[in-house]
Amino acid sequence: MSQLLMLCINNINKIYIQQEKLYETGERSEGMIVGIDKAFLSPIVRGKEVKIVESGAKVNMIQVDEINLIEHFSYNAFNKGIRLITQNK
């Protein structure tokens, strides 16, 4: 079997375990898998009018002298306001 197929089968097993726990206890697992081929992506609840939930990377950028720098890159949700306070120190 190819490595990608083995990864997908492994992710399917993890999804099955997570869904079984959700069904039996009603509790969501930390880091719920929502995509078989990209298990590292998780939905981020933004509460925007058009898109309530988004998935993908979240990036915090800094602009210095018209140059954009990536200060923080994560597939998990983080608070940009807190990062702004720590950047100014």
C-alpha positions as a Markdown table, in Angstrom:
| # | Residue | x | y | z |
|---|---|---|---|---|
| 1 | Met | 0.0 | 0.0 | 0.0 |
| 2 | Ser | 1.1 | 3.5 | -0.7 |
| 3 | Gln | 2.1 | 5.8 | 2.2 |
| 4 | Leu | -0.8 | 8.2 | 1.4 |
| 5 | Leu | -3.3 | 5.3 | 1.5 |
| 6 | Met | -2.0 | 4.2 | 4.9 |
| 7 | Leu | -2.2 | 7.7 | 6.2 |
| 8 | Cys | -5.9 | 8.0 | 5.1 |
| 9 | Ile | -6.7 | 4.6 | 6.7 |
| 10 | Asn | -5.1 | 5.8 | 9.9 |
| 11 | Asn | -7.1 | 9.0 | 9.8 |
| 12 | Ile | -10.3 | 7.1 | 9.1 |
| 13 | Asn | -9.7 | 5.0 | 12.3 |
| 14 | Lys | -9.1 | 8.2 | 14.3 |
| 15 | Ile | -12.3 | 9.7 | 13.0 |
| 16 | Tyr | -14.2 | 6.6 | 13.8 |
| 17 | Ile | -12.9 | 6.7 | 17.4 |
| 18 | Gln | -13.8 | 10.4 | 17.7 |
| 19 | Gln | -17.3 | 9.9 | 16.3 |
| 20 | Glu | -17.9 | 6.9 | 18.6 |
| 21 | Lys | -16.9 | 9.0 | 21.6 |
| 22 | Leu | -19.1 | 11.8 | 20.5 |
| 23 | Tyr | -22.1 | 9.5 | 20.0 |
| 24 | Glu | -21.6 | 7.7 | 23.4 |
| 25 | Thr | -20.7 | 10.6 | 25.7 |
| 26 | Gly | -21.7 | 13.7 | 23.7 |
| 27 | Glu | -18.2 | 15.1 | 24.3 |
| 28 | Arg | -16.1 | 16.4 | 21.4 |
| 29 | Ser | -12.5 | 15.3 | 21.3 |
| 30 | Glu | -9.7 | 17.8 | 21.3 |
| 31 | Gly | -8.5 | 18.3 | 17.7 |
| 32 | Met | -11.5 | 16.8 | 15.9 |
| 33 | Ile | -10.5 | 15.6 | 12.4 |
| 34 | Val | -12.7 | 17.0 | 9.7 |
| 35 | Gly | -10.8 | 15.9 | 6.6 |
| 36 | Ile | -9.4 | 12.5 | 5.8 |
| 37 | Asp | -6.5 | 13.6 | 3.6 |
| 38 | Lys | -5.6 | 16.7 | 5.7 |
| 39 | Ala | -6.0 | 15.7 | 9.4 |
| 40 | Phe | -4.0 | 18.6 | 10.6 |
| 41 | Leu | -6.7 | 21.1 | 9.5 |
| 42 | Ser | -9.4 | 21.9 | 12.0 |
| 43 | Pro | -12.4 | 24.2 | 11.8 |
| 44 | Ile | -12.0 | 27.7 | 13.4 |
| 45 | Val | -15.2 | 29.3 | 14.5 |
| 46 | Arg | -14.9 | 33.0 | 13.5 |
| 47 | Gly | -18.5 | 34.1 | 13.9 |
| 48 | Lys | -18.4 | 36.2 | 10.7 |
| 49 | Glu | -21.7 | 37.0 | 8.9 |
| 50 | Val | -20.8 | 35.2 | 5.7 |
| 51 | Lys | -18.6 | 32.4 | 7.0 |
| 52 | Ile | -19.3 | 31.2 | 10.6 |
| 53 | Val | -16.6 | 28.5 | 10.4 |
| 54 | Glu | -13.4 | 28.5 | 8.4 |
| 55 | Ser | -10.6 | 26.0 | 8.0 |
| 56 | Gly | -7.0 | 26.4 | 7.1 |
| 57 | Ala | -4.1 | 28.3 | 8.4 |
| 58 | Lys | -4.3 | 31.5 | 10.4 |
| 59 | Val | -1.5 | 34.0 | 9.9 |
| 60 | Asn | -0.5 | 37.1 | 12.0 |
| 61 | Met | 1.4 | 39.5 | 9.9 |
| 62 | Ile | 3.5 | 42.6 | 10.8 |
| 63 | Gln | 4.2 | 45.4 | 8.3 |
| 64 | Val | 7.6 | 47.1 | 8.7 |
| 65 | Asp | 8.6 | 49.8 | 6.2 |
| 66 | Glu | 6.2 | 48.4 | 3.5 |
| 67 | Ile | 7.6 | 44.8 | 4.0 |
| 68 | Asn | 5.1 | 42.2 | 5.3 |
| 69 | Leu | 6.5 | 39.6 | 7.7 |
| 70 | Ile | 4.8 | 36.5 | 9.0 |
| 71 | Glu | 5.0 | 36.8 | 12.8 |
| 72 | His | 2.9 | 33.7 | 13.6 |
| 73 | Phe | 1.5 | 30.9 | 11.5 |
| 74 | Ser | -0.8 | 28.2 | 12.9 |
| 75 | Tyr | -3.6 | 25.8 | 11.9 |
| 76 | Asn | -5.1 | 26.3 | 15.3 |
| 77 | Ala | -7.1 | 29.3 | 16.5 |
| 78 | Phe | -5.2 | 32.1 | 18.3 |
| 79 | Asn | -6.0 | 35.6 | 19.5 |
| 80 | Lys | -4.3 | 38.2 | 17.3 |
| 81 | Gly | -5.0 | 40.9 | 20.0 |
| 82 | Ile | -2.8 | 39.1 | 22.5 |
| 83 | Arg | -0.1 | 38.7 | 20.0 |
| 84 | Leu | -0.2 | 42.4 | 19.2 |
| 85 | Ile | 0.4 | 43.3 | 22.8 |
| 86 | Thr | 3.4 | 41.0 | 23.0 |
| 87 | Gln | 4.8 | 42.4 | 19.8 |
| 88 | Asn | 4.9 | 45.9 | 21.1 |
| 89 | Lys | 6.9 | 45.0 | 24.2 |
